[in-house]
């Protein structure tokens, strides 16, 4: 997290996880778009790699949200 971004300690952990998931999805879309428009193969591959990393992060967060949802039942 950037140094200038304050952490809201009043936010429930599950809400922070949901917000993180939104950010991961946005990052994925951004990297995928950069890969799509990249003209150099090395740059395209870099953005594709980064997009896949964001997809992995999103999966981890989604799994955590599902665990929390089932815990609440």
N, CA, C and O atoms as a CHARMM CRD file, in Angstrom:
* protein
*
  292
    1    1 UNK  N      0.85100  -1.17400   0.00000 PROA 1      0.00000
    2    1 UNK  CA     0.00000   0.00000   0.00000 PROA 1      0.00000
    3    1 UNK  C      0.89700   1.23800   0.00000 PROA 1      0.00000
    4    1 UNK  O      1.87300   1.29200   0.74900 PROA 1      0.00000
    5    2 UNK  N      0.57700   2.23200  -0.83100 PROA 2      0.00000
    6    2 UNK  CA     1.40100   3.44700  -0.85900 PROA 2      0.00000
    7    2 UNK  C      1.44200   4.12000   0.51000 PROA 2      0.00000
    8    2 UNK  O      0.49200   4.03300   1.28700 PROA 2      0.00000
    9    3 UNK  N      2.55900   4.79200   0.79100 PROA 3      0.00000
   10    3 UNK  CA     2.74800   5.45200   2.07700 PROA 3      0.00000
   11    3 UNK  C      1.67200   6.48600   2.37000 PROA 3      0.00000
   12    3 UNK  O      1.29800   6.66300   3.53000 PROA 3      0.00000
   13    4 UNK  N      1.17300   7.16000   1.37400 PROA 4      0.00000
   14    4 UNK  CA     0.20800   8.24300   1.57500 PROA 4      0.00000
   15    4 UNK  C     -1.22600   7.75900   1.72200 PROA 4      0.00000
   16    4 UNK  O     -2.12700   8.57000   1.93600 PROA 4      0.00000
   17    5 UNK  N     -1.45900   6.45100   1.61200 PROA 5      0.00000
   18    5 UNK  CA    -2.80900   5.92300   1.72300 PROA 5      0.00000
   19    5 UNK  C     -3.06300   5.51500   3.16600 PROA 5      0.00000
   20    5 UNK  O     -2.47200   4.55300   3.65800 PROA 5      0.00000
   21    6 UNK  N     -3.95000   6.25400   3.85100 PROA 6      0.00000
   22    6 UNK  CA    -4.23400   5.90000   5.24600 PROA 6      0.00000
   23    6 UNK  C     -5.03700   4.60200   5.31700 PROA 6      0.00000
   24    6 UNK  O     -5.83500   4.30200   4.43000 PROA 6      0.00000
   25    7 UNK  N     -4.81900   3.85500   6.36100 PROA 7      0.00000
   26    7 UNK  CA    -5.56800   2.63000   6.59200 PROA 7      0.00000
   27    7 UNK  C     -6.71100   2.96500   7.53500 PROA 7      0.00000
   28    7 UNK  O     -6.50000   3.50400   8.62200 PROA 7      0.00000
   29    8 UNK  N     -7.91100   2.64200   7.10900 PROA 8      0.00000
   30    8 UNK  CA    -9.09400   2.89600   7.93300 PROA 8      0.00000
   31    8 UNK  C     -9.26500   1.72200   8.89200 PROA 8      0.00000
   32    8 UNK  O     -9.73700   0.65500   8.49900 PROA 8      0.00000
   33    9 UNK  N     -8.88600   1.91800  10.13000 PROA 9      0.00000
   34    9 UNK  CA    -8.94000   0.84300  11.11700 PROA 9      0.00000
   35    9 UNK  C    -10.35700   0.56900  11.60100 PROA 9      0.00000
   36    9 UNK  O    -10.57600  -0.39000  12.34200 PROA 9      0.00000
   37   10 UNK  N    -11.32500   1.39300  11.19800 PROA 10     0.00000
   38   10 UNK  CA   -12.71800   1.16500  11.57100 PROA 10     0.00000
   39   10 UNK  C    -13.44400   0.24400  10.58800 PROA 10     0.00000
   40   10 UNK  O    -14.60700  -0.10200  10.80000 PROA 10     0.00000
   41   11 UNK  N    -12.76100  -0.14800   9.52400 PROA 11     0.00000
   42   11 UNK  CA   -13.36500  -1.01300   8.51400 PROA 11     0.00000
   43   11 UNK  C    -13.25600  -2.46300   8.97500 PROA 11     0.00000
   44   11 UNK  O    -12.21200  -2.89900   9.46000 PROA 11     0.00000
   45   12 UNK  N    -14.34900  -3.19800   8.81600 PROA 12     0.00000
   46   12 UNK  CA   -14.34000  -4.61900   9.15200 PROA 12     0.00000
   47   12 UNK  C    -13.36700  -5.35100   8.22800 PROA 12     0.00000
   48   12 UNK  O    -13.25200  -4.99900   7.05400 PROA 12     0.00000
   49   13 UNK  N    -12.67200  -6.35700   8.74000 PROA 13     0.00000
   50   13 UNK  CA   -11.70800  -7.08300   7.89700 PROA 13     0.00000
   51   13 UNK  C    -12.32100  -7.61300   6.60200 PROA 13     0.00000
   52   13 UNK  O    -11.68100  -7.54600   5.55300 PROA 13     0.00000
   53   14 UNK  N    -13.53900  -8.13700   6.65200 PROA 14     0.00000
   54   14 UNK  CA   -14.15700  -8.66600   5.43600 PROA 14     0.00000
   55   14 UNK  C    -14.37900  -7.56700   4.41000 PROA 14     0.00000
   56   14 UNK  O    -14.27200  -7.80600   3.20800 PROA 14     0.00000
   57   15 UNK  N    -14.68700  -6.36500   4.87700 PROA 15     0.00000
   58   15 UNK  CA   -14.86000  -5.24700   3.94700 PROA 15     0.00000
   59   15 UNK  C    -13.52800  -4.83500   3.33200 PROA 15     0.00000
   60   15 UNK  O    -13.47500  -4.45400   2.16300 PROA 15     0.00000
   61   16 UNK  N    -12.46800  -4.91000   4.10500 PROA 16     0.00000
   62   16 UNK  CA   -11.13500  -4.61500   3.56900 PROA 16     0.00000
   63   16 UNK  C    -10.74700  -5.64900   2.51400 PROA 16     0.00000
   64   16 UNK  O    -10.13500  -5.31300   1.50100 PROA 16     0.00000
   65   17 UNK  N    -11.10500  -6.90000   2.75700 PROA 17     0.00000
   66   17 UNK  CA   -10.81300  -7.95700   1.78300 PROA 17     0.00000
   67   17 UNK  C    -11.60400  -7.71900   0.50500 PROA 17     0.00000
   68   17 UNK  O    -11.07400  -7.88500  -0.59400 PROA 17     0.00000
   69   18 UNK  N    -12.86300  -7.33100   0.64100 PROA 18     0.00000
   70   18 UNK  CA   -13.68000  -7.03700  -0.54800 PROA 18     0.00000
   71   18 UNK  C    -13.10000  -5.87000  -1.34900 PROA 18     0.00000
   72   18 UNK  O    -13.07000  -5.90500  -2.57900 PROA 18     0.00000
   73   19 UNK  N    -12.64600  -4.84900  -0.64600 PROA 19     0.00000
   74   19 UNK  CA   -12.03200  -3.69600  -1.31700 PROA 19     0.00000
   75   19 UNK  C    -10.75200  -4.12700  -2.03400 PROA 19     0.00000
   76   19 UNK  O    -10.49300  -3.71200  -3.16400 PROA 19     0.00000
   77   20 UNK  N     -9.96200  -4.95900  -1.37000 PROA 20     0.00000
   78   20 UNK  CA    -8.73200  -5.46900  -1.99600 PROA 20     0.00000
   79   20 UNK  C     -9.06500  -6.27000  -3.25200 PROA 20     0.00000
   80   20 UNK  O     -8.35500  -6.17800  -4.25400 PROA 20     0.00000
   81   21 UNK  N    -10.13300  -7.04700  -3.20100 PROA 21     0.00000
   82   21 UNK  CA   -10.54700  -7.82000  -4.37200 PROA 21     0.00000
   83   21 UNK  C    -10.90900  -6.89400  -5.53000 PROA 21     0.00000
   84   21 UNK  O    -10.53500  -7.15700  -6.67300 PROA 21     0.00000
   85   22 UNK  N    -11.62500  -5.82500  -5.24700 PROA 22     0.00000
   86   22 UNK  CA   -11.95800  -4.84800  -6.28800 PROA 22     0.00000
   87   22 UNK  C    -10.68500  -4.29700  -6.93200 PROA 22     0.00000
   88   22 UNK  O    -10.60400  -4.15000  -8.15100 PROA 22     0.00000
   89   23 UNK  N     -9.70300  -3.99900  -6.09600 PROA 23     0.00000
   90   23 UNK  CA    -8.44100  -3.43600  -6.61300 PROA 23     0.00000
   91   23 UNK  C     -7.67700  -4.45500  -7.45300 PROA 23     0.00000
   92   23 UNK  O     -7.09000  -4.10200  -8.47600 PROA 23     0.00000
   93   24 UNK  N     -7.68300  -5.71300  -7.02500 PROA 24     0.00000
   94   24 UNK  CA    -7.00300  -6.75100  -7.80000 PROA 24     0.00000
   95   24 UNK  C     -7.65800  -6.92400  -9.16700 PROA 24     0.00000
   96   24 UNK  O     -6.97400  -7.06800 -10.18000 PROA 24     0.00000
   97   25 UNK  N     -8.99200  -6.90800  -9.18500 PROA 25     0.00000
   98   25 UNK  CA    -9.71400  -7.04000 -10.45800 PROA 25     0.00000
   99   25 UNK  C     -9.41500  -5.85400 -11.37900 PROA 25     0.00000
  100   25 UNK  O     -9.22500  -6.02300 -12.58300 PROA 25     0.00000
  101   26 UNK  N     -9.37800  -4.67100 -10.80500 PROA 26     0.00000
  102   26 UNK  CA    -9.06500  -3.48200 -11.60800 PROA 26     0.00000
  103   26 UNK  C     -7.64200  -3.55900 -12.15300 PROA 26     0.00000
  104   26 UNK  O     -7.39400  -3.21100 -13.30700 PROA 26     0.00000
  105   27 UNK  N     -6.71500  -4.01500 -11.32300 PROA 27     0.00000
  106   27 UNK  CA    -5.32700  -4.15400 -11.77500 PROA 27     0.00000
  107   27 UNK  C     -5.24100  -5.19000 -12.88800 PROA 27     0.00000
  108   27 UNK  O     -4.52000  -4.99300 -13.86600 PROA 27     0.00000
  109   28 UNK  N     -5.97400  -6.29700 -12.74400 PROA 28     0.00000
  110   28 UNK  CA    -5.99300  -7.32400 -13.78400 PROA 28     0.00000
  111   28 UNK  C     -6.46500  -6.73300 -15.10900 PROA 28     0.00000
  112   28 UNK  O     -5.83800  -6.92600 -16.15100 PROA 28     0.00000
  113   29 UNK  N     -7.58300  -6.01000 -15.04800 PROA 29     0.00000
  114   29 UNK  CA    -8.11700  -5.40900 -16.28500 PROA 29     0.00000
  115   29 UNK  C     -7.11400  -4.43600 -16.89900 PROA 29     0.00000
  116   29 UNK  O     -6.94100  -4.40300 -18.11700 PROA 29     0.00000
  117   30 UNK  N     -6.46500  -3.65700 -16.06700 PROA 30     0.00000
  118   30 UNK  CA    -5.47700  -2.69900 -16.57100 PROA 30     0.00000
  119   30 UNK  C     -4.30600  -3.39000 -17.24400 PROA 30     0.00000
  120   30 UNK  O     -3.92100  -3.02900 -18.35600 PROA 30     0.00000
  121   31 UNK  N     -3.73800  -4.38500 -16.57000 PROA 31     0.00000
  122   31 UNK  CA    -2.60000  -5.10800 -17.15400 PROA 31     0.00000
  123   31 UNK  C     -3.00600  -5.84700 -18.42600 PROA 31     0.00000
  124   31 UNK  O     -2.24600  -5.88100 -19.39300 PROA 31     0.00000
  125   32 UNK  N     -4.20100  -6.43800 -18.43000 PROA 32     0.00000
  126   32 UNK  CA    -4.66200  -7.13900 -19.62700 PROA 32     0.00000
  127   32 UNK  C     -4.80900  -6.16800 -20.80200 PROA 32     0.00000
  128   32 UNK  O     -4.47800  -6.50100 -21.93900 PROA 32     0.00000
  129   33 UNK  N     -5.30300  -4.98200 -20.51600 PROA 33     0.00000
  130   33 UNK  CA    -5.44900  -3.98000 -21.57600 PROA 33     0.00000
  131   33 UNK  C     -4.07500  -3.52000 -22.07200 PROA 33     0.00000
  132   33 UNK  O     -3.85800  -3.38700 -23.27700 PROA 33     0.00000
  133   34 UNK  N     -3.15700  -3.28100 -21.14300 PROA 34     0.00000
  134   34 UNK  CA    -1.79400  -2.90700 -21.55700 PROA 34     0.00000
  135   34 UNK  C     -1.17100  -4.00400 -22.41400 PROA 34     0.00000
  136   34 UNK  O     -0.48000  -3.71200 -23.39000 PROA 34     0.00000
  137   35 UNK  N     -1.41100  -5.25800 -22.05500 PROA 35     0.00000
  138   35 UNK  CA    -0.88400  -6.37200 -22.85500 PROA 35     0.00000
  139   35 UNK  C     -1.49900  -6.36500 -24.24700 PROA 35     0.00000
  140   35 UNK  O     -0.82200  -6.62600 -25.24100 PROA 35     0.00000
  141   36 UNK  N     -2.77700  -6.06700 -24.30000 PROA 36     0.00000
  142   36 UNK  CA    -3.48000  -6.06100 -25.59000 PROA 36     0.00000
  143   36 UNK  C     -2.90600  -5.01600 -26.53700 PROA 36     0.00000
  144   36 UNK  O     -2.78900  -5.25400 -27.73900 PROA 36     0.00000
  145   37 UNK  N     -2.54800  -3.85600 -25.98900 PROA 37     0.00000
  146   37 UNK  CA    -2.09600  -2.77500 -26.86700 PROA 37     0.00000
  147   37 UNK  C     -0.57500  -2.69400 -27.00800 PROA 37     0.00000
  148   37 UNK  O     -0.06300  -1.89200 -27.78900 PROA 37     0.00000
  149   38 UNK  N      0.14300  -3.52300 -26.25500 PROA 38     0.00000
  150   38 UNK  CA     1.60400  -3.48700 -26.33900 PROA 38     0.00000
  151   38 UNK  C      2.07300  -3.90200 -27.72700 PROA 38     0.00000
  152   38 UNK  O      1.54700  -4.84600 -28.31700 PROA 38     0.00000
  153   39 UNK  N      3.04900  -3.19800 -28.23100 PROA 39     0.00000
  154   39 UNK  CA     3.57400  -3.51700 -29.55800 PROA 39     0.00000
  155   39 UNK  C      4.83900  -4.37300 -29.48400 PROA 39     0.00000
  156   39 UNK  O      5.18500  -5.05800 -30.44600 PROA 39     0.00000
  157   40 UNK  N      5.51500  -4.33100 -28.35900 PROA 40     0.00000
  158   40 UNK  CA     6.72600  -5.13100 -28.19000 PROA 40     0.00000
  159   40 UNK  C      6.37600  -6.43400 -27.46900 PROA 40     0.00000
  160   40 UNK  O      5.73400  -6.40200 -26.41800 PROA 40     0.00000
  161   41 UNK  N      6.78700  -7.57500 -28.01700 PROA 41     0.00000
  162   41 UNK  CA     6.44900  -8.86500 -27.39600 PROA 41     0.00000
  163   41 UNK  C      6.90500  -8.97900 -25.93200 PROA 41     0.00000
  164   41 UNK  O      6.19500  -9.55400 -25.10800 PROA 41     0.00000
  165   42 UNK  N      8.08200  -8.43500 -25.61000 PROA 42     0.00000
  166   42 UNK  CA     8.57700  -8.53800 -24.22300 PROA 42     0.00000
  167   42 UNK  C      7.66600  -7.78300 -23.26400 PROA 42     0.00000
  168   42 UNK  O      7.40200  -8.23800 -22.15200 PROA 42     0.00000
  169   43 UNK  N      7.19400  -6.63600 -23.70400 PROA 43     0.00000
  170   43 UNK  CA     6.30700  -5.81600 -22.87300 PROA 43     0.00000
  171   43 UNK  C      4.95500  -6.50600 -22.74000 PROA 43     0.00000
  172   43 UNK  O      4.37100  -6.53600 -21.65700 PROA 43     0.00000
  173   44 UNK  N      4.46200  -7.05800 -23.84100 PROA 44     0.00000
  174   44 UNK  CA     3.19600  -7.79000 -23.79900 PROA 44     0.00000
  175   44 UNK  C      3.28400  -8.94400 -22.80800 PROA 44     0.00000
  176   44 UNK  O      2.38100  -9.14400 -21.99600 PROA 44     0.00000
  177   45 UNK  N      4.37300  -9.70000 -22.87700 PROA 45     0.00000
  178   45 UNK  CA     4.55500 -10.83500 -21.96600 PROA 45     0.00000
  179   45 UNK  C      4.62800 -10.37500 -20.50800 PROA 45     0.00000
  180   45 UNK  O      4.08700 -11.03400 -19.62000 PROA 45     0.00000
  181   46 UNK  N      5.28400  -9.26600 -20.26700 PROA 46     0.00000
  182   46 UNK  CA     5.36100  -8.73300 -18.90600 PROA 46     0.00000
  183   46 UNK  C      3.95900  -8.41200 -18.38300 PROA 46     0.00000
  184   46 UNK  O      3.61500  -8.78700 -17.26100 PROA 46     0.00000
  185   47 UNK  N      3.15800  -7.72700 -19.18200 PROA 47     0.00000
  186   47 UNK  CA     1.81400  -7.37500 -18.73600 PROA 47     0.00000
  187   47 UNK  C      0.91900  -8.60000 -18.59300 PROA 47     0.00000
  188   47 UNK  O      0.07400  -8.64800 -17.70000 PROA 47     0.00000
  189   48 UNK  N      1.09700  -9.58000 -19.45600 PROA 48     0.00000
  190   48 UNK  CA     0.33700 -10.82000 -19.30500 PROA 48     0.00000
  191   48 UNK  C      0.70900 -11.52600 -18.00500 PROA 48     0.00000
  192   48 UNK  O     -0.16000 -12.04300 -17.30200 PROA 48     0.00000
  193   49 UNK  N      1.99600 -11.54600 -17.68900 PROA 49     0.00000
  194   49 UNK  CA     2.45900 -12.13600 -16.43100 PROA 49     0.00000
  195   49 UNK  C      1.83500 -11.40400 -15.24900 PROA 49     0.00000
  196   49 UNK  O      1.31400 -12.03400 -14.32800 PROA 49     0.00000
  197   50 UNK  N      1.88600 -10.07900 -15.27400 PROA 50     0.00000
  198   50 UNK  CA     1.32700  -9.29300 -14.17200 PROA 50     0.00000
  199   50 UNK  C     -0.18700  -9.51900 -14.04800 PROA 50     0.00000
  200   50 UNK  O     -0.71100  -9.59600 -12.93700 PROA 50     0.00000
  201   51 UNK  N     -0.87700  -9.62200 -15.16700 PROA 51     0.00000
  202   51 UNK  CA    -2.31600  -9.87900 -15.14000 PROA 51     0.00000
  203   51 UNK  C     -2.60200 -11.22500 -14.47500 PROA 51     0.00000
  204   51 UNK  O     -3.53200 -11.34400 -13.67800 PROA 51     0.00000
  205   52 UNK  N     -1.80500 -12.22900 -14.80300 PROA 52     0.00000
  206   52 UNK  CA    -2.00000 -13.54900 -14.19400 PROA 52     0.00000
  207   52 UNK  C     -1.72300 -13.52500 -12.69600 PROA 52     0.00000
  208   52 UNK  O     -2.39400 -14.21800 -11.93200 PROA 52     0.00000
  209   53 UNK  N     -0.75300 -12.74400 -12.27500 PROA 53     0.00000
  210   53 UNK  CA    -0.47900 -12.60700 -10.84000 PROA 53     0.00000
  211   53 UNK  C     -1.67000 -11.97800 -10.12900 PROA 53     0.00000
  212   53 UNK  O     -2.04400 -12.41000  -9.03900 PROA 53     0.00000
  213   54 UNK  N     -2.26400 -10.96600 -10.73700 PROA 54     0.00000
  214   54 UNK  CA    -3.42900 -10.32400 -10.14400 PROA 54     0.00000
  215   54 UNK  C     -4.59800 -11.30300 -10.07600 PROA 54     0.00000
  216   54 UNK  O     -5.37100 -11.28500  -9.11800 PROA 54     0.00000
  217   55 UNK  N     -4.72600 -12.15500 -11.08800 PROA 55     0.00000
  218   55 UNK  CA    -5.78800 -13.15900 -11.08600 PROA 55     0.00000
  219   55 UNK  C     -5.60400 -14.12300  -9.90600 PROA 55     0.00000
  220   55 UNK  O     -6.57900 -14.51600  -9.26500 PROA 55     0.00000
  221   56 UNK  N     -4.35900 -14.49900  -9.62600 PROA 56     0.00000
  222   56 UNK  CA    -4.07800 -15.37200  -8.47700 PROA 56     0.00000
  223   56 UNK  C     -4.45000 -14.67600  -7.17000 PROA 56     0.00000
  224   56 UNK  O     -5.04200 -15.28500  -6.27800 PROA 56     0.00000
  225   57 UNK  N     -4.10100 -13.40900  -7.06700 PROA 57     0.00000
  226   57 UNK  CA    -4.44200 -12.64900  -5.85400 PROA 57     0.00000
  227   57 UNK  C     -5.95700 -12.58300  -5.68400 PROA 57     0.00000
  228   57 UNK  O     -6.47100 -12.75500  -4.57900 PROA 57     0.00000
  229   58 UNK  N     -6.66700 -12.33300  -6.77900 PROA 58     0.00000
  230   58 UNK  CA    -8.13100 -12.25400  -6.72600 PROA 58     0.00000
  231   58 UNK  C     -8.72100 -13.58700  -6.26800 PROA 58     0.00000
  232   58 UNK  O     -9.68600 -13.61300  -5.50400 PROA 58     0.00000
  233   59 UNK  N     -8.15100 -14.67200  -6.72700 PROA 59     0.00000
  234   59 UNK  CA    -8.63400 -16.00600  -6.31600 PROA 59     0.00000
  235   59 UNK  C     -8.43600 -16.20100  -4.82100 PROA 59     0.00000
  236   59 UNK  O     -9.33600 -16.69400  -4.14200 PROA 59     0.00000
  237   60 UNK  N     -7.28100 -15.82700  -4.30000 PROA 60     0.00000
  238   60 UNK  CA    -7.03000 -15.95300  -2.86300 PROA 60     0.00000
  239   60 UNK  C     -8.03900 -15.14300  -2.05500 PROA 60     0.00000
  240   60 UNK  O     -8.56700 -15.62100  -1.05100 PROA 60     0.00000
  241   61 UNK  N     -8.29700 -13.93600  -2.49100 PROA 61     0.00000
  242   61 UNK  CA    -9.24300 -13.07700  -1.78500 PROA 61     0.00000
  243   61 UNK  C    -10.66800 -13.60400  -1.89600 PROA 61     0.00000
  244   61 UNK  O    -11.42000 -13.56300  -0.92300 PROA 61     0.00000
  245   62 UNK  N    -11.04300 -14.09500  -3.06700 PROA 62     0.00000
  246   62 UNK  CA   -12.36700 -14.67300  -3.26600 PROA 62     0.00000
  247   62 UNK  C    -12.56200 -15.87900  -2.35300 PROA 62     0.00000
  248   62 UNK  O    -13.61900 -16.03500  -1.74100 PROA 62     0.00000
  249   63 UNK  N    -11.55800 -16.71900  -2.26200 PROA 63     0.00000
  250   63 UNK  CA   -11.62700 -17.88900  -1.37800 PROA 63     0.00000
  251   63 UNK  C    -11.81400 -17.45500   0.07500 PROA 63     0.00000
  252   63 UNK  O    -12.58600 -18.06800   0.81300 PROA 63     0.00000
  253   64 UNK  N    -11.11600 -16.41200   0.48100 PROA 64     0.00000
  254   64 UNK  CA   -11.23200 -15.91700   1.85400 PROA 64     0.00000
  255   64 UNK  C    -12.63300 -15.36000   2.10900 PROA 64     0.00000
  256   64 UNK  O    -13.20100 -15.58600   3.17700 PROA 64     0.00000
  257   65 UNK  N    -13.18500 -14.64500   1.15300 PROA 65     0.00000
  258   65 UNK  CA   -14.54600 -14.11600   1.29100 PROA 65     0.00000
  259   65 UNK  C    -15.53700 -15.26300   1.43000 PROA 65     0.00000
  260   65 UNK  O    -16.44200 -15.20500   2.26200 PROA 65     0.00000
  261   66 UNK  N    -15.37100 -16.30600   0.62100 PROA 66     0.00000
  262   66 UNK  CA   -16.26500 -17.46000   0.70200 PROA 66     0.00000
  263   66 UNK  C    -16.16300 -18.13500   2.06800 PROA 66     0.00000
  264   66 UNK  O    -17.17900 -18.52400   2.64400 PROA 66     0.00000
  265   67 UNK  N    -14.94200 -18.27700   2.59000 PROA 67     0.00000
  266   67 UNK  CA   -14.77100 -18.87800   3.91900 PROA 67     0.00000
  267   67 UNK  C    -15.49500 -18.05600   4.97500 PROA 67     0.00000
  268   67 UNK  O    -16.18100 -18.60600   5.83600 PROA 67     0.00000
  269   68 UNK  N    -15.34100 -16.74300   4.90600 PROA 68     0.00000
  270   68 UNK  CA   -16.00200 -15.86300   5.87900 PROA 68     0.00000
  271   68 UNK  C    -17.50800 -15.94500   5.75400 PROA 68     0.00000
  272   68 UNK  O    -18.21700 -15.92500   6.76000 PROA 68     0.00000
  273   69 UNK  N    -18.00400 -16.03700   4.53500 PROA 69     0.00000
  274   69 UNK  CA   -19.44500 -16.11100   4.30400 PROA 69     0.00000
  275   69 UNK  C    -20.00800 -17.37600   4.93400 PROA 69     0.00000
  276   69 UNK  O    -21.05600 -17.33300   5.57700 PROA 69     0.00000
  277   70 UNK  N    -19.32500 -18.49800   4.75600 PROA 70     0.00000
  278   70 UNK  CA   -19.80200 -19.75600   5.32100 PROA 70     0.00000
  279   70 UNK  C    -19.67200 -19.77000   6.84500 PROA 70     0.00000
  280   70 UNK  O    -20.47300 -20.41200   7.52500 PROA 70     0.00000
  281   71 UNK  N    -18.68900 -19.08200   7.37900 PROA 71     0.00000
  282   71 UNK  CA   -18.52700 -18.99500   8.83400 PROA 71     0.00000
  283   71 UNK  C    -19.69400 -18.26000   9.47300 PROA 71     0.00000
  284   71 UNK  O    -20.09800 -18.57000  10.59500 PROA 71     0.00000
  285   72 UNK  N    -20.23400 -17.28100   8.74900 PROA 72     0.00000
  286   72 UNK  CA   -21.32600 -16.47100   9.27800 PROA 72     0.00000
  287   72 UNK  C    -22.65600 -17.23200   9.28000 PROA 72     0.00000
  288   72 UNK  O    -23.59900 -16.81500   9.95300 PROA 72     0.00000
  289   73 UNK  N    -22.74300 -18.32500   8.54700 PROA 73     0.00000
  290   73 UNK  CA   -24.01700 -19.07300   8.44800 PROA 73     0.00000
  291   73 UNK  C    -24.25000 -19.90300   9.69200 PROA 73     0.00000
  292   73 UNK  O    -25.26200 -20.59600   9.79100 PROA 73     0.00000
